Amino acid sequence: MIRIVPQRQIDFYCGAKATSCYVGDSDTGTLTVPAGRSLVVAAVLRHEYAHHIDATYDLTLTDGTSNHAVGWWRARKIDQRLRRGEVAGTTRRGWERSIREIFAEDFMRLHTNAPYRIRWIGRPDGNVLDALRRDVLRAMPTYA
């Protein structure tokens, strides 16, 4: 489900300081985004949709049981970053250190030229975006 709300209600649905959110899983997930027509709204919608794709196809699992985003994972050097403690499978190290958030921001950049919000890792280059596109197409062939 997609919930479009006035900007002032985002905190209520998503928490303080959030710009949007995805809550739930592939069956019960809800994307909450602010109403409006702007590059920012388009970017946050794509970011949250990436979380839905991730939840549906298990693209960023970090427990070793499944990782369908292997090309993106390699291009972003996620294994090395995990070993060094730079990233985590949750937000315990901060929003910008979550593998799922990096994935969602990269997906957003695949589809829009909006500002990239995770400064420490840098915007994805063409290699990262190509790998991400291939992984998403492999996971969900109807995406094309």
Order of alpha helices (4+ residues) and beta strands (2+ residues): beta-alpha-beta-beta-alpha-alpha-alpha-alpha-alpha
